[in-house]
Amino acid sequence: MIELAIIGGTGLTSLEDLKITNREIIHTPYGEPSGPLVYGELCGKNIVFLPRHGPGHVIPPHKINYRANIWALNDVGAKKILAINAVGGIREDMQPGRLVFPDQIVDYTWSRGSTYFEEGLTNVTHIDFSYPYCEELRQSLLEAVRACGLEGIDGGTYATTQGPRLETAAEVNRLESDGCDLVGMTGMPEAALARELELCYACCAVVANMAAGRGEGEITMEEIEANVLTGMDDVRVLLHKLLEKDLCKD
Ligand code: HPA
């Protein structure tokens, strides 16, 4: 039984301490996922890992086959998905390196395959998405983060932008006035697709930079990479705690 599926984002294309047992290429009705699913043991628990941007980190956010990724994880029996996403911080306390566990989403993406409910329907289907994340898993993550002595931020609205370019300062002002606290490019349609398949899905966002116009000067890839690297060390600690404490068990 798979205890947890982990979708790794920028900075987490592999889990070094995962005892890999198998790799599997899954074909879905929506095409190919970002890469083979990687099965293994972490802290004695069976998990499956999928790097969202592909094993070599080569698929940009708007080209990711979100439908195939979520379909594949569901297909192999995953019930809970932890999504790791690098983001920019809009709210002042969302400083680089911080972990944030958002509880809301505003979707600004377009032209991405964003639903399973569009063809061959017997009925038009609208999922409830009032609260887009699985609260049970979100609470488990918060408990694990506290148990690690890390400072995680509970809640926040994740603006998902199309990318791959970063935002303008004016766009970030608009996101803020829309009520958004953090901004990234990969939060949607992933979360909605998981809900369509009735999977428990939560996000651990790693702040890579202050959003455009909120920090000093330009945002550089070097800055993003350096902050994501340190943030991902905390994510690894968090994952251990989550699995050790059986926090993602039903
Ligand atoms: N904006 C959008 N996506 C991001 C950012 C950002 O500032 N940083 C990391 N991913």
py3Dmol code that shows the C-alpha trace and the ligand (Angstrom):
import py3Dmol

protein = """\
ATOM      1  CA  MET A   1       0.000   0.000   0.000  1.00  0.00           C
ATOM      2  CA  ILE A   2       1.279   3.439  -0.896  1.00  0.00           C
ATOM      3  CA  GLU A   3       1.211   5.683   2.142  1.00  0.00           C
ATOM      4  CA  LEU A   4       2.046   8.926   0.394  1.00  0.00           C
ATOM      5  CA  ALA A   5       2.670  10.271  -3.094  1.00  0.00           C
ATOM      6  CA  ILE A   6       5.074  13.183  -3.332  1.00  0.00           C
ATOM      7  CA  ILE A   7       5.199  15.504  -6.298  1.00  0.00           C
ATOM      8  CA  GLY A   8       8.557  17.248  -6.169  1.00  0.00           C
ATOM      9  CA  GLY A   9       8.929  20.738  -7.576  1.00  0.00           C
ATOM     10  CA  THR A  10      11.903  22.921  -8.441  1.00  0.00           C
ATOM     11  CA  GLY A  11      14.769  21.903  -6.145  1.00  0.00           C
ATOM     12  CA  LEU A  12      13.315  18.490  -5.382  1.00  0.00           C
ATOM     13  CA  THR A  13      13.768  16.331  -8.458  1.00  0.00           C
ATOM     14  CA  SER A  14      14.946  13.389  -6.347  1.00  0.00           C
ATOM     15  CA  LEU A  15      14.810  12.180  -2.763  1.00  0.00           C
ATOM     16  CA  GLU A  16      18.354  11.103  -1.906  1.00  0.00           C
ATOM     17  CA  ASP A  17      17.393   9.044   1.126  1.00  0.00           C
ATOM     18  CA  LEU A  18      14.606   7.170  -0.653  1.00  0.00           C
ATOM     19  CA  LYS A  19      15.393   3.442  -0.854  1.00  0.00           C
ATOM     20  CA  ILE A  20      14.211   2.985  -4.432  1.00  0.00           C
ATOM     21  CA  THR A  21      12.480  -0.321  -5.108  1.00  0.00           C
ATOM     22  CA  ASN A  22      11.093   0.246  -8.585  1.00  0.00           C
ATOM     23  CA  ARG A  23      10.558   2.737 -11.389  1.00  0.00           C
ATOM     24  CA  GLU A  24       7.475   2.504 -13.558  1.00  0.00           C
ATOM     25  CA  ILE A  25       6.466   4.234 -16.771  1.00  0.00           C
ATOM     26  CA  ILE A  26       2.702   4.743 -16.733  1.00  0.00           C
ATOM     27  CA  HIS A  27       0.689   5.459 -19.859  1.00  0.00           C
ATOM     28  CA  THR A  28      -2.531   7.332 -19.250  1.00  0.00           C
ATOM     29  CA  PRO A  29      -5.478   8.320 -21.464  1.00  0.00           C
ATOM     30  CA  TYR A  30      -4.025  11.837 -21.237  1.00  0.00           C
ATOM     31  CA  GLY A  31      -0.524  10.942 -22.359  1.00  0.00           C
ATOM     32  CA  GLU A  32       2.705  10.579 -20.465  1.00  0.00           C
ATOM     33  CA  PRO A  33       3.410  11.852 -16.960  1.00  0.00           C
ATOM     34  CA  SER A  34       6.494  14.010 -16.331  1.00  0.00           C
ATOM     35  CA  GLY A  35       8.593  10.877 -15.856  1.00  0.00           C
ATOM     36  CA  PRO A  36       8.559   7.356 -14.503  1.00  0.00           C
ATOM     37  CA  LEU A  37       7.004   6.959 -11.072  1.00  0.00           C
ATOM     38  CA  VAL A  38       9.680   6.219  -8.498  1.00  0.00           C
ATOM     39  CA  TYR A  39       8.654   3.788  -5.763  1.00  0.00           C
ATOM     40  CA  GLY A  40      10.577   3.360  -2.596  1.00  0.00           C
ATOM     41  CA  GLU A  41      10.821   3.303   1.140  1.00  0.00           C
ATOM     42  CA  LEU A  42      11.318   6.381   3.250  1.00  0.00           C
ATOM     43  CA  CYS A  43      11.391   5.966   7.039  1.00  0.00           C
ATOM     44  CA  GLY A  44      10.031   2.454   6.548  1.00  0.00           C
ATOM     45  CA  LYS A  45       6.970   3.696   4.632  1.00  0.00           C
ATOM     46  CA  ASN A  46       6.065   2.991   1.028  1.00  0.00           C
ATOM     47  CA  ILE A  47       5.934   6.124  -1.024  1.00  0.00           C
ATOM     48  CA  VAL A  48       5.814   7.055  -4.665  1.00  0.00           C
ATOM     49  CA  PHE A  49       7.665  10.071  -5.991  1.00  0.00           C
ATOM     50  CA  LEU A  50       7.171  12.048  -9.176  1.00  0.00           C
ATOM     51  CA  PRO A  51       9.330  15.028 -10.164  1.00  0.00           C
ATOM     52  CA  ARG A  52       6.841  17.497 -11.639  1.00  0.00           C
ATOM     53  CA  HIS A  53       9.297  19.068 -14.076  1.00  0.00           C
ATOM     54  CA  GLY A  54      10.724  15.703 -15.156  1.00  0.00           C
ATOM     55  CA  PRO A  55      13.801  13.870 -13.880  1.00  0.00           C
ATOM     56  CA  GLY A  56      16.141  16.423 -15.514  1.00  0.00           C
ATOM     57  CA  HIS A  57      14.026  19.457 -14.532  1.00  0.00           C
ATOM     58  CA  VAL A  58      13.290  20.312 -18.161  1.00  0.00           C
ATOM     59  CA  ILE A  59       9.485  20.706 -18.394  1.00  0.00           C
ATOM     60  CA  PRO A  60       8.335  24.313 -17.818  1.00  0.00           C
ATOM     61  CA  PRO A  61       5.185  24.907 -15.704  1.00  0.00           C
ATOM     62  CA  HIS A  62       2.819  25.538 -18.626  1.00  0.00           C
ATOM     63  CA  LYS A  63       3.974  22.378 -20.453  1.00  0.00           C
ATOM     64  CA  ILE A  64       3.549  19.960 -17.571  1.00  0.00           C
ATOM     65  CA  ASN A  65       0.992  17.249 -18.266  1.00  0.00           C
ATOM     66  CA  TYR A  66      -0.866  17.712 -14.978  1.00  0.00           C
ATOM     67  CA  ARG A  67      -3.674  15.405 -16.032  1.00  0.00           C
ATOM     68  CA  ALA A  68      -1.316  12.534 -16.796  1.00  0.00           C
ATOM     69  CA  ASN A  69       0.611  13.088 -13.541  1.00  0.00           C
ATOM     70  CA  ILE A  70      -2.416  12.967 -11.267  1.00  0.00           C
ATOM     71  CA  TRP A  71      -4.039  10.188 -13.281  1.00  0.00           C
ATOM     72  CA  ALA A  72      -0.891   8.056 -12.977  1.00  0.00           C
ATOM     73  CA  LEU A  73      -0.676   8.528  -9.198  1.00  0.00           C
ATOM     74  CA  ASN A  74      -4.330   7.611  -8.816  1.00  0.00           C
ATOM     75  CA  ASP A  75      -3.878   4.651 -11.141  1.00  0.00           C
ATOM     76  CA  VAL A  76      -1.196   3.102  -8.927  1.00  0.00           C
ATOM     77  CA  GLY A  77      -3.328   3.459  -5.825  1.00  0.00           C
ATOM     78  CA  ALA A  78      -2.042   6.642  -4.204  1.00  0.00           C
ATOM     79  CA  LYS A  79      -4.708   8.222  -1.998  1.00  0.00           C
ATOM     80  CA  LYS A  80      -2.735  11.132  -0.547  1.00  0.00           C
ATOM     81  CA  ILE A  81      -0.572  13.547  -2.468  1.00  0.00           C
ATOM     82  CA  LEU A  82       1.871  16.005  -1.007  1.00  0.00           C
ATOM     83  CA  ALA A  83       2.777  18.651  -3.571  1.00  0.00           C
ATOM     84  CA  ILE A  84       6.014  20.581  -3.105  1.00  0.00           C
ATOM     85  CA  ASN A  85       6.051  23.917  -4.923  1.00  0.00           C
ATOM     86  CA  ALA A  86       8.604  26.719  -5.116  1.00  0.00           C
ATOM     87  CA  VAL A  87       6.889  30.113  -4.842  1.00  0.00           C
ATOM     88  CA  GLY A  88       7.467  33.828  -4.522  1.00  0.00           C
ATOM     89  CA  GLY A  89       6.409  35.511  -1.286  1.00  0.00           C
ATOM     90  CA  ILE A  90       3.935  38.394  -1.524  1.00  0.00           C
ATOM     91  CA  ARG A  91       3.028  38.813   2.141  1.00  0.00           C
ATOM     92  CA  GLU A  92       5.829  40.271   4.199  1.00  0.00           C
ATOM     93  CA  ASP A  93       6.273  37.285   6.476  1.00  0.00           C
ATOM     94  CA  MET A  94       6.637  34.942   3.512  1.00  0.00           C
ATOM     95  CA  GLN A  95      10.384  35.397   3.329  1.00  0.00           C
ATOM     96  CA  PRO A  96      12.777  33.288   1.241  1.00  0.00           C
ATOM     97  CA  GLY A  97      13.414  29.867   2.734  1.00  0.00           C
ATOM     98  CA  ARG A  98      10.101  29.755   4.614  1.00  0.00           C
ATOM     99  CA  LEU A  99       7.697  26.834   4.296  1.00  0.00           C
ATOM    100  CA  VAL A 100       4.055  27.768   3.762  1.00  0.00           C
ATOM    101  CA  PHE A 101       1.017  25.492   3.892  1.00  0.00           C
ATOM    102  CA  PRO A 102      -1.579  27.361   1.856  1.00  0.00           C
ATOM    103  CA  ASP A 103      -5.295  26.872   2.355  1.00  0.00           C
ATOM    104  CA  GLN A 104      -6.656  28.742  -0.664  1.00  0.00           C
ATOM    105  CA  ILE A 105      -5.936  29.196  -4.352  1.00  0.00           C
ATOM    106  CA  VAL A 106      -6.633  31.797  -7.014  1.00  0.00           C
ATOM    107  CA  ASP A 107      -6.072  30.399 -10.485  1.00  0.00           C
ATOM    108  CA  TYR A 108      -4.671  32.723 -13.180  1.00  0.00           C
ATOM    109  CA  THR A 109      -3.500  29.975 -15.521  1.00  0.00           C
ATOM    110  CA  TRP A 110      -4.937  29.404 -18.980  1.00  0.00           C
ATOM    111  CA  SER A 111      -4.880  26.853 -21.734  1.00  0.00           C
ATOM    112  CA  ARG A 112      -3.702  23.985 -19.523  1.00  0.00           C
ATOM    113  CA  GLY A 113      -5.491  20.626 -19.627  1.00  0.00           C
ATOM    114  CA  SER A 114      -7.371  21.306 -16.444  1.00  0.00           C
ATOM    115  CA  THR A 115     -10.182  18.768 -16.067  1.00  0.00           C
ATOM    116  CA  TYR A 116     -11.051  15.112 -16.528  1.00  0.00           C
ATOM    117  CA  PHE A 117     -14.688  16.058 -16.963  1.00  0.00           C
ATOM    118  CA  GLU A 118     -14.899  17.216 -20.555  1.00  0.00           C
ATOM    119  CA  GLU A 119     -15.464  14.245 -22.827  1.00  0.00           C
ATOM    120  CA  GLY A 120     -17.685  11.180 -22.804  1.00  0.00           C
ATOM    121  CA  LEU A 121     -19.795  12.554 -19.982  1.00  0.00           C
ATOM    122  CA  THR A 122     -23.195  11.249 -19.033  1.00  0.00           C
ATOM    123  CA  ASN A 123     -23.691  14.387 -16.947  1.00  0.00           C
ATOM    124  CA  VAL A 124     -21.963  17.739 -16.731  1.00  0.00           C
ATOM    125  CA  THR A 125     -19.948  17.585 -13.523  1.00  0.00           C
ATOM    126  CA  HIS A 126     -18.874  20.449 -11.244  1.00  0.00           C
ATOM    127  CA  ILE A 127     -16.701  19.476  -8.304  1.00  0.00           C
ATOM    128  CA  ASP A 128     -16.865  21.396  -5.052  1.00  0.00           C
ATOM    129  CA  PHE A 129     -13.585  23.280  -4.691  1.00  0.00           C
ATOM    130  CA  SER A 130     -14.490  25.779  -1.947  1.00  0.00           C
ATOM    131  CA  TYR A 131     -11.588  24.519   0.138  1.00  0.00           C
ATOM    132  CA  PRO A 132      -9.071  23.268  -2.389  1.00  0.00           C
ATOM    133  CA  TYR A 133      -6.682  21.401  -0.085  1.00  0.00           C
ATOM    134  CA  CYS A 134      -7.164  18.307   2.049  1.00  0.00           C
ATOM    135  CA  GLU A 135      -7.410  19.766   5.549  1.00  0.00           C
ATOM    136  CA  GLU A 136      -6.449  16.503   7.215  1.00  0.00           C
ATOM    137  CA  LEU A 137      -3.125  16.304   5.367  1.00  0.00           C
ATOM    138  CA  ARG A 138      -2.536  20.036   5.808  1.00  0.00           C
ATOM    139  CA  GLN A 139      -2.951  19.625   9.576  1.00  0.00           C
ATOM    140  CA  SER A 140      -0.615  16.625   9.571  1.00  0.00           C
ATOM    141  CA  LEU A 141       1.988  18.741   7.809  1.00  0.00           C
ATOM    142  CA  LEU A 142       1.599  21.514  10.354  1.00  0.00           C
ATOM    143  CA  GLU A 143       1.942  19.036  13.195  1.00  0.00           C
ATOM    144  CA  ALA A 144       5.090  17.596  11.604  1.00  0.00           C
ATOM    145  CA  VAL A 145       6.574  21.041  11.021  1.00  0.00           C
ATOM    146  CA  ARG A 146       6.020  21.954  14.688  1.00  0.00           C
ATOM    147  CA  ALA A 147       7.487  18.652  15.836  1.00  0.00           C
ATOM    148  CA  CYS A 148      10.621  19.446  13.794  1.00  0.00           C
ATOM    149  CA  GLY A 149      10.949  22.862  15.412  1.00  0.00           C
ATOM    150  CA  LEU A 150      10.665  24.497  12.002  1.00  0.00           C
ATOM    151  CA  GLU A 151       8.707  27.663  11.418  1.00  0.00           C
ATOM    152  CA  GLY A 152       5.955  26.894   8.946  1.00  0.00           C
ATOM    153  CA  ILE A 153       3.231  29.346   7.996  1.00  0.00           C
ATOM    154  CA  ASP A 154      -0.301  28.060   8.446  1.00  0.00           C
ATOM    155  CA  GLY A 155      -2.530  29.156   5.588  1.00  0.00           C
ATOM    156  CA  GLY A 156      -2.325  31.616   2.750  1.00  0.00           C
ATOM    157  CA  THR A 157      -3.748  32.089  -0.699  1.00  0.00           C
ATOM    158  CA  TYR A 158      -1.637  30.686  -3.494  1.00  0.00           C
ATOM    159  CA  ALA A 159      -1.899  32.630  -6.767  1.00  0.00           C
ATOM    160  CA  THR A 160      -1.069  30.333  -9.659  1.00  0.00           C
ATOM    161  CA  THR A 161       0.231  32.244 -12.653  1.00  0.00           C
ATOM    162  CA  GLN A 162       0.884  30.942 -16.146  1.00  0.00           C
ATOM    163  CA  GLY A 163       4.628  31.549 -16.367  1.00  0.00           C
ATOM    164  CA  PRO A 164       7.196  30.727 -17.337  1.00  0.00           C
ATOM    165  CA  ARG A 165       8.148  34.364 -16.914  1.00  0.00           C
ATOM    166  CA  LEU A 166       7.964  35.886 -13.476  1.00  0.00           C
ATOM    167  CA  GLU A 167       5.351  38.581 -12.775  1.00  0.00           C
ATOM    168  CA  THR A 168       5.656  42.339 -13.132  1.00  0.00           C
ATOM    169  CA  ALA A 169       5.583  44.391  -9.929  1.00  0.00           C
ATOM    170  CA  ALA A 170       2.138  45.692 -10.953  1.00  0.00           C
ATOM    171  CA  GLU A 171       0.849  42.159 -11.431  1.00  0.00           C
ATOM    172  CA  VAL A 172       2.025  41.286  -7.933  1.00  0.00           C
ATOM    173  CA  ASN A 173       0.170  44.342  -6.581  1.00  0.00           C
ATOM    174  CA  ARG A 174      -2.934  43.080  -8.327  1.00  0.00           C
ATOM    175  CA  LEU A 175      -2.462  39.584  -6.907  1.00  0.00           C
ATOM    176  CA  GLU A 176      -2.160  41.101  -3.454  1.00  0.00           C
ATOM    177  CA  SER A 177      -5.306  43.146  -3.870  1.00  0.00           C
ATOM    178  CA  ASP A 178      -7.014  39.929  -4.996  1.00  0.00           C
ATOM    179  CA  GLY A 179      -6.118  38.505  -1.589  1.00  0.00           C
ATOM    180  CA  CYS A 180      -3.117  36.397  -2.615  1.00  0.00           C
ATOM    181  CA  ASP A 181      -0.175  35.824  -0.274  1.00  0.00           C
ATOM    182  CA  LEU A 182       2.183  33.758  -2.378  1.00  0.00           C
ATOM    183  CA  VAL A 183       2.660  33.188  -6.087  1.00  0.00           C
ATOM    184  CA  GLY A 184       3.806  30.190  -8.068  1.00  0.00           C
ATOM    185  CA  MET A 185       3.222  28.578 -11.441  1.00  0.00           C
ATOM    186  CA  THR A 186       2.403  24.955 -10.670  1.00  0.00           C
ATOM    187  CA  GLY A 187      -0.385  24.934  -8.087  1.00  0.00           C
ATOM    188  CA  MET A 188      -3.099  24.607 -10.702  1.00  0.00           C
ATOM    189  CA  PRO A 189      -4.669  22.677 -12.291  1.00  0.00           C
ATOM    190  CA  GLU A 190      -2.905  20.041 -10.165  1.00  0.00           C
ATOM    191  CA  ALA A 191      -4.992  20.624  -7.035  1.00  0.00           C
ATOM    192  CA  ALA A 192      -8.302  20.613  -8.933  1.00  0.00           C
ATOM    193  CA  LEU A 193      -7.441  17.430 -10.812  1.00  0.00           C
ATOM    194  CA  ALA A 194      -6.660  15.694  -7.528  1.00  0.00           C
ATOM    195  CA  ARG A 195     -10.043  16.812  -6.202  1.00  0.00           C
ATOM    196  CA  GLU A 196     -11.769  15.534  -9.348  1.00  0.00           C
ATOM    197  CA  LEU A 197     -10.330  12.099  -8.607  1.00  0.00           C
ATOM    198  CA  GLU A 198     -11.253  12.495  -4.915  1.00  0.00           C
ATOM    199  CA  LEU A 199      -7.650  12.319  -3.753  1.00  0.00           C
ATOM    200  CA  CYS A 200      -6.404  13.991  -0.597  1.00  0.00           C
ATOM    201  CA  TYR A 201      -3.999  16.696  -1.780  1.00  0.00           C
ATOM    202  CA  ALA A 202      -2.048  19.342   0.135  1.00  0.00           C
ATOM    203  CA  CYS A 203       0.775  21.715  -0.695  1.00  0.00           C
ATOM    204  CA  CYS A 204       4.034  22.564   0.995  1.00  0.00           C
ATOM    205  CA  ALA A 205       5.247  25.756  -0.650  1.00  0.00           C
ATOM    206  CA  VAL A 206       8.886  26.779  -0.344  1.00  0.00           C
ATOM    207  CA  VAL A 207       9.468  30.509  -0.679  1.00  0.00           C
ATOM    208  CA  ALA A 208      12.264  30.978  -3.207  1.00  0.00           C
ATOM    209  CA  ASN A 209      12.215  34.771  -3.492  1.00  0.00           C
ATOM    210  CA  MET A 210      10.168  37.809  -2.636  1.00  0.00           C
ATOM    211  CA  ALA A 211       7.686  38.326  -5.464  1.00  0.00           C
ATOM    212  CA  ALA A 212       8.407  40.944  -8.135  1.00  0.00           C
ATOM    213  CA  GLY A 213       8.696  44.443  -6.711  1.00  0.00           C
ATOM    214  CA  ARG A 214       8.727  43.177  -3.104  1.00  0.00           C
ATOM    215  CA  GLY A 215      12.436  42.538  -2.714  1.00  0.00           C
ATOM    216  CA  GLU A 216      15.546  44.442  -3.652  1.00  0.00           C
ATOM    217  CA  GLY A 217      16.238  44.662  -7.381  1.00  0.00           C
ATOM    218  CA  GLU A 218      15.806  41.893  -9.898  1.00  0.00           C
ATOM    219  CA  ILE A 219      14.876  38.309  -9.150  1.00  0.00           C
ATOM    220  CA  THR A 220      17.632  36.034 -10.362  1.00  0.00           C
ATOM    221  CA  MET A 221      17.650  32.308 -11.011  1.00  0.00           C
ATOM    222  CA  GLU A 222      20.701  32.075  -8.723  1.00  0.00           C
ATOM    223  CA  GLU A 223      18.680  33.579  -5.864  1.00  0.00           C
ATOM    224  CA  ILE A 224      15.767  31.237  -6.520  1.00  0.00           C
ATOM    225  CA  GLU A 225      18.016  28.188  -6.691  1.00  0.00           C
ATOM    226  CA  ALA A 226      19.951  29.063  -3.533  1.00  0.00           C
ATOM    227  CA  ASN A 227      16.811  29.654  -1.432  1.00  0.00           C
ATOM    228  CA  VAL A 228      15.051  26.600  -2.786  1.00  0.00           C
ATOM    229  CA  LEU A 229      18.102  24.517  -1.922  1.00  0.00           C
ATOM    230  CA  THR A 230      18.005  25.531   1.752  1.00  0.00           C
ATOM    231  CA  GLY A 231      14.201  25.322   1.867  1.00  0.00           C
ATOM    232  CA  MET A 232      14.298  21.790   0.469  1.00  0.00           C
ATOM    233  CA  ASP A 233      16.591  20.709   3.317  1.00  0.00           C
ATOM    234  CA  ASP A 234      13.737  21.649   5.652  1.00  0.00           C
ATOM    235  CA  VAL A 235      11.271  19.803   3.400  1.00  0.00           C
ATOM    236  CA  ARG A 236      13.348  16.635   3.760  1.00  0.00           C
ATOM    237  CA  VAL A 237      13.345  16.974   7.553  1.00  0.00           C
ATOM    238  CA  LEU A 238       9.604  17.564   7.447  1.00  0.00           C
ATOM    239  CA  LEU A 239       9.002  14.500   5.277  1.00  0.00           C
ATOM    240  CA  HIS A 240      10.891  12.315   7.720  1.00  0.00           C
ATOM    241  CA  LYS A 241       8.842  13.594  10.636  1.00  0.00           C
ATOM    242  CA  LEU A 242       5.580  13.194   8.735  1.00  0.00           C
ATOM    243  CA  LEU A 243       6.344   9.569   7.898  1.00  0.00           C
ATOM    244  CA  GLU A 244       8.019   8.646  11.212  1.00  0.00           C
ATOM    245  CA  LYS A 245       5.062   9.900  13.185  1.00  0.00           C
ATOM    246  CA  ASP A 246       2.619   8.095  10.903  1.00  0.00           C
ATOM    247  CA  LEU A 247       0.950  11.426  10.331  1.00  0.00           C
ATOM    248  CA  CYS A 248      -0.269  10.541   6.897  1.00  0.00           C
ATOM    249  CA  LYS A 249      -1.941   7.291   7.879  1.00  0.00           C
ATOM    250  CA  ASP A 250      -5.693   6.999   7.452  1.00  0.00           C
TER     251      ASP A 250
END
"""
ligand_1 = """\
10
HPA
N 6.475 33.933 -9.166
C 5.951 32.817 -9.736
N 6.480 31.608 -9.554
C 7.559 31.492 -8.783
C 8.157 32.599 -8.168
C 7.585 33.884 -8.373
O 8.053 34.921 -7.871
N 9.232 32.138 -7.471
C 9.251 30.784 -7.644
N 8.255 30.394 -8.441
"""
view = py3Dmol.view(width=600, height=400)
view.addModel(protein, "pdb")
view.setStyle({"model": 0}, {"cartoon": {"style": "trace"}})
view.addModel(ligand_1, "xyz")
view.setStyle({"model": 1}, {"stick": {}})
view.zoomTo()
view.show()
